[in-house]
Amino acid sequence: MVAKLKLSYGSGIEALTYLGQNYMVVDRSLIPELLEILRSDEQFDYCVDITAVHYRERAKQFDVIWVLYSFPRNQRIRVKTPIADGESLPTSVPIWPGANWLEREVYDMFGIKFDGHPDLKRILLPDGWKGHPLRKDYGILQQDNEWVQINLGIESGQ
């Protein structure tokens, strides 16, 4: 499958394995088309998860990762793309409707936006929450103290 994709997309796809788990590092520009091909042609019919990892020291600080599963193949694959802070990605909700809440969680925790998402807003934290807690540069204690004081009128238990 990966060899066939590499024929079509060349150096935009790098296939790797780590501890027996297969994943592809994909150029950001190929993401919408590649995810559609994985769903339609390669039968990865279930989007298990979408998440991200923050690497402060890199120019492209974030890796966004889709964990996909194929019931017909009984196979799992991860698709990873690096993006810079402030860049967005196209939504995968039209491909897998269940990606809706997964993309909202990535937005809420990392601040990564998904263009075309039907309702991109916080899903875990209150609307007035400042920042995105899973970024490595986030000051959770300061934000928690401030939010509790403003919204609950008490001192935080932190």
N, C-alpha and C positions, 0 to 999 in steps of 0.2 A: 504494500500500500504506500509506504513512504517513498520507495523508489519511483513509483508512478507519479506521486506528487512532486518529487524533486525534478522529474523530467519536465513537468509543466511549469514549475516555479523556480527552478534552479537554486541559486544561492540564498533565496528568500526563506528557505526551510532548511533547518539543521536537525537531523534525527539523532537523539541521544538516549542512552539507557543509564539509569543510576539505581543500583541495588535491585536490579531485575524489573524496574519500572520504566516503561517507555514514555518518552515525551518528545515534543518537537518545539524548537525555538523558531518562531515565525516572525518575519518582518511585519511591523504594524500595518503597513498598507495592504497586506494580504489577508488580514484577519477576517473581514466579512465574507469574502469569497471562499476562503479555506474552511471556515466553520460550516458554511452552507454545503460544501462538498462532503465534509465529514458526516453531516446529517443525512443528506440525500443519497449520495453515491456509496458511501462507506458504511452506512447503517449505524452510526453512533447516535442512537435515538434518545438517549437520556443524558441530560446535562446534570451531572451529580453535584458540581459545585463550581463557583467562580470565586476566586480570592485574589489577593495581591500580597506582595512582599515589598518592604521599603528598604532600600540600600542608600543611606544618606550620602555616602562617599562617591557614588557613581554619577555620571552625567545624566544617564537615563535612570532615575532613582527608583522606578517601580518596575516590578514584573507582575503582569496580570496573568493569571493562570485559570484555564478552563479544564475541569476534570470531566471527561466524557466516558460514557459506557455504551457498549453495543450489546444489546440482548441477543440478537441473532448470532453474533460472533463470540459472545461471552468474553469480551475483551475490553480493556480500559486503556485510555490514552490521556495524556496531559498536553495541552497546547499552551505555550508560554510566549508572551511578547513583552519586550522591554519598552517602557515609555518614559518620557521626561515629565517632571512636575508641571502641571498645567495642561498637558495634552489630554485629549479625550479619545475614546474608542467608540465605534458604532455599536449600538445595542444588539444583543443576540436574542432578544425577546421574540421577534418574528420566527426565529429558527426553533427555539425551545421556549414556549410560554412560561415555563417554570423558572426561567432565568430572571424574571421580573424581580423577585425578592432578593435573589443572589446579587444582582447588580446594585440594588438599593443598599445592601449591606456593604459592598465594596465602596460605594459612594460615601456612606455614613462613616465608615471606619478609616478610610484612606483619602477621601476627597476626590476620587477619580470619577470623572463624568462619562456617561454613555450617551452619545448622540442618538436621538430618536427614541429614547426610552419613554414609555407612555406615562410614567408618574415618578420621576426621579426625585425622591425626597427621603429624608431620614426614616429609618425603619426601627432602629434600636434605641436611639437617643432622642430626647425631647427636641422640638423644632428650634428652640432658642440656644441650643448647645453650641459652643464655640469650638472650632477645630475638629480634628479627626484623630481619635485616640490610638489607632494602631500605627501612626507615623512615629518613627524613632525620635523625632524632635518635639513630641507633644508633652506638655507639662500637665499630667493628669491630676496631680494633687491640687495645683493652683486652680485649675478649671473646676474641679469638684467643689472645692471650698467656696469659690465665687458663686457657682450655680445654686448650691444649697442655701447660701446666705440670701441671695436675691429672691429665689423662688419659694423657699420654705421659711425664711426669716429666722433660721437657727444657725448655730455654729456646726460645721461638719464634724463628723465623728472620726475623720481621718487623722 
